[in-house]
Amino acid sequence: MGAGARVGVFLSAAFGFPTVLFTPMLVVVLGYWILVIVGASDTELLDSVDSEGDAVGLSAFLRRAGLGRVPVTVALSLLICVAWFVSMMGSILTTLIETTSTPLVYALGAVVLLIALVAAWAVTSGVVMGLQRFLPQRRRDSKHELVGRTCVIRIGEAREDFGQAEITTAGGAAISIPVRTTSGEVLSLGSTALIFDHSPDDDVFLVTA
């Protein structure tokens, strides 16, 4: 097989079913990691936690699937890369079956897609289990760790008996927390406040201007 024919087979597999489902994702993954390398993005871009430091959203979903012990971007990148590679190899192999039956072609593609998804999960799960022992403990925005950070007052004013504020977690998610002031201080809507303590009895954060 000549070089031109090999390129044709490669392009046909990359942009044919089912590999075409993963090819755009692979391009996004490559672009994202280039941004990370040049310092224009963060590896914890998609990580989300609540005020307790527990994973939420996509982070929680991947953790339940056994893939949440590394940053979400790492897990997703591995999943996409493995799924693309397996589907590519499977698509190339199915081209050896000479058939003009469209239903058979799509049926083979569906089988390759299923194998690619299962392989992607299995390989990524194994890699994550191997990596977790070498990775530093991931950041958690526990209630204690929020003390000393700033927040923005939302929903009216913050007083000694009422207050709601918004703070951005390390993963980039905006969460709402209950806040209270002391010594009769009143903080207006939209003002920036400093969290200087946490009251475990009332489960609220104490803030000041």
N, C-alpha and C positions, 0 to 999 in steps of 0.2 A: 504494500500500500504506500503510495507516494505521500509527500508532505502535504500537498493540497488536499488529498483525500482524508488524511488524518485530521486536518484542521476542520474540514467539513463535518466529519463525524463528531468532533468535539463541540462545534457550534450547534449542531443539530441536537445533541444530547443536552447541552446547557440551556437551550431555549425551547426545548420540547417538554412535554408532560412526562414525569412530574417535576423534573429539575427546575423548570422555569418558575415554580412556586418559591424556590429558595434562592435563585440567582439574584433577584433584586435585594433580598435581605443580606446576601453575602456582600454585595457592593456597599450597603449601608454599614455593615460591620467593619469592613476594611476602612471606609472613610472615617468612622468613629475612632478606631484605634490609631489612625494617623493623627487625629486631633489630640488624642491622649498623649501620644509620643511628643508632640510639639508643645504640650502643656496648655492646650486650649479647651480641654474637657477633663472631667473627673470620672474615675472608675466607679464611683458610687452614685452616679447620676440618677439611676432609676431606683435606688434603694429608698424605702419608706418605712418609718417607724412611728408609733404613737407616743404619747407623753410618758408611757411606761417603759419605752424602749423596745416594745414588741413589734415584730414585723407586721406590716399591713399591706393590702393590695397585692401587687405582683410579687413582692418580697415574700409575703405569707404563702402565696400559692406555690412558689418554687420551693419554699422550705418544706411544705407538706409533701411535695413531690420528691423530696430528698436532695434538692439541688440548691438549698438556701444557705449553705454555710460559706459561700463566697459571694462577692458582689454580684448583683443581678446581671450587670453587663457582661461579666465573665461567663456566667452560666449560659446566658442567651447566645453569646458569641460561639461557645463550644457547641451548643445544640445546633445552631444554624450551619456552622462549618462542617460538622459531622454529617448532618442530614443532607447537605449539598453534595458532599463527596460520595456518600453511599448511593444517593439517587443518581448521580452522574455515572458511577460505575455500573449501576443496575440498568440504566438507560442504554449504555453502550452495549452491554451484554444482550439486552433484548433486541437490539438491531440485528443480531446474528440470526434471529428467527424471522425468516422471510415470509411475510404474510401481507395480504392486502385487505384483511378484515379490520375495519375500524373498531368495532366492538372489542375484538381481541387485543388490539393495540392499547386501548384504554384500560382494559382489564389487566394487562401486564403492567401498565403504568401505575394502576392502583395498588397492585401487589408490591411494586418497587417502592411506592410512597409509604406503605405501611411498614415495610422492612426498614426504610430510611428513618422513620420516626422512632421505631423501637430501638434501632441501633444508636441513634443520637442520644436518646435518654440513657441507655445502658452505658455508653462510653462516657458521657458527661458525668453521670452519677459516680462512675469509677474514678474519673479524674478528680472530681470534687472531693471524694473521700481521701484520695491521696494527697491533695493539696492542703486540706484543712489543717493538718498537723504542722505545716510549715508557715502558714499565714498567721500574722499577728491578730490578736483579738479585735474583732470589728467594733467600730464605735457604736455606742448605744446612748440614746438621749434619755437616760433615766431622770427621774424627778430631781435627784440630788445634783446631777450634772447640769441641769438647767439653771441652777442658782449661779448668779454672776453674769448671766446673759441679758440682753435687752429684748423687749417685746413691744408690740404696738397695741394700744387700748382699742377695743372694738365694742360695739353695742353700748352706746351711751357713755356714762362716766364711770370711773373706777373709784369706789369709796371703801369705807371700812366694812360695809355690809354687802357690797355687790361689786362685781367687776369681771369682765371677760377680755382676754387679750389673745393676740396671735403671735406665734413664734415659729421660726423656720428651723427644722431639724437638720442634723448633719447630712441626712440624705436628700435634703432639698424640699421636703414636704412641709407645707404650712399647716400647723395644728392649732387648735383653740384650747386655752387653758384658763381655769378660774383664778382670778387674782383679787387681792384685797390690799388696801392701804392701811397705814397706821397713823396715830396722832392727828386724826381728823383731816388728813391730806386728801384732796380731790384731784384726780387726773382726768383731763378732758378727752373726748373721743378723738382718736387719731394721734394722740401724743405718745412719745416713746418713754418707756419706763424701764427701770433696772430691777431685775429679780434679785432680791438680797437674802431671801430665806424661803423655806417651805414648811408649812404647818401640817404635820401628819394627822393631827386631830381632826381638822376640818378638810384636809386634803386640798388646800389652796396655796397659791404662791403669794408671798408678800412682796410688794413692789413700791418703788418710790421714783420720783422724777429724776 
